[in-house]
Amino acid sequence: MAEVPTVRATAGRKDGERFAVEVRPEHDRVVLLLSGELDHDTAEPLREAVTAAFTGPGRPRLVVDCAGLRFCDSTGLNVLLRARLAAQEAGGTLELADVRQPVARMFRLTGADGVFRIHADLATALAGSQDTVEEDRS
């Protein structure tokens, strides 16, 4: 995997930042720390971060930390689903960590929680644990 620098990108409106993604290399993975509201108006920084993580040699291994994600609409879900497919096509992985309400509910209602490997928290994801979240996220 290519050397990935730690970067932070934001999106929002004139009234302030609504979404941020921080890209941080962690051992053999790239962690994307999401915060705020991921929607049609704010999805571009995530698209750019995913694209940057896939550049260079090696198999991309991404962990998306959703602990700070307060909202995700269909556009945001679509970006994550496409990123997962791109990772698979490149021989890598994209996993989620710490998906909280109301995002967890949207994932459950759309069936996306059955598509992604979801870890209870970032530490568990980075430890490479096979444990995923199976609890009620209603």
N, C-alpha and C positions, 0 to 999 in steps of 0.2 A: 504494500500500500504506500502511496506517495506521502511525503511529509505534509501534514496538514497543520497549518498554524491556528492558534486560538484567535477567533474573530467573533465579533458581535455585529449583527445587522438588525435594524429595526424598521418598522413600517407603522404608519398611522396617518392621522389627519392633522390639520393645523392645530387642533386643540390638544395634541399630545400623542405620545407613543401609545399604540394599542397592542403591538405584538413585537416580540424580540426573539431572536434565535442566536444562541452562542454556540460556536463550534469549538470543541475541545478534544484534542487527541488524548486518548487514555489507553496506554499499553498498546495492544494490537487492534484497538477499536477507535472509532470516531464517535464522540458523544455530541448529540444535538440537544441543547437545553432550550426548551420552548417556554415562553411565558406570555401571558396576555390572551388575546382573542385572535384565533386563526380563522380567517374568512376570505371571501373574494377580494377584499380591499387590502389584505395584509399578507397574502400567501407568497408573494414574490421572494422575500428574503429566505423562506424555507426552500423554495425551488432552487435558488442560487446556492444555498448551503449544501443541498443534496448533490447538485451537479459538481460542486467543488470537491466534495468528499469522494466522488467517483473518478476523479482525474488521476492519472498516473497508473503505474503497474500494481498488480496485486488484486486480491479479492476484497472488495469493500465490506467491512463489518461495522454497521452503524447501530447505535443505540439511541433512540429518541426518548429523552426524559421529559415526560408530560406533567411533572409535578406542578409547574407554574402555569399550565394551560387552563384558562378559565372557560374557554368556549372554542368550539370547532364546528364549522358548518360543512356542507357537502363539498365545497371547494377544497377546504383543508384536508378532509378525508381523502379526496381524490389525489391530492399531492402526495399524501402518505402511501396510498395504495400504489401509485405509479412508482414511487421511490422503492417500495418493496419489490415490485416486479423488476425494476432496473437492477437492483442489488442481486436478485436471483439470477438474472440473465448474465451478470458479470461473475457469477460463482460465489457471491457473497451473501450477506444477511442484513436484514433490517428488523430490529426488535424494538418493542416499546417498554417503557418502565413508568410506574407510578401514574397510571391513568386514573384521574379522579372525576368526580361528578362536576358538571353535568356531561362531560365528555365521555365518560364510561357508559352512561346511559345511551348516548347517541351511537356508540360503537356496538352496544348490545342490540339496539333496535334495528340497526342496519346489517347485523351479522358480521361486522368487521372484527369483533372480538374473537371470532372463530378463524379469521384469516391471519391475524398477527400473533406472534408469540409475545405475550404480555407478562412482564415481571412485576412483582410487588413493589420494587423500588430499584433505584439505580445501582446500589451496592450489589444487590442480588444479580442484576443483569451483568455487571462487570465481573462478578465472580464466576460467571458461566454456568450458573446453576440451572438445572433442568426444571426447577420449580417455577410454575407460572401461577398467575392469579386465577383462582377458580371460585372466588367468593361472589356473593350476590352484590352486584354493583348498581342496584336499582335506586 
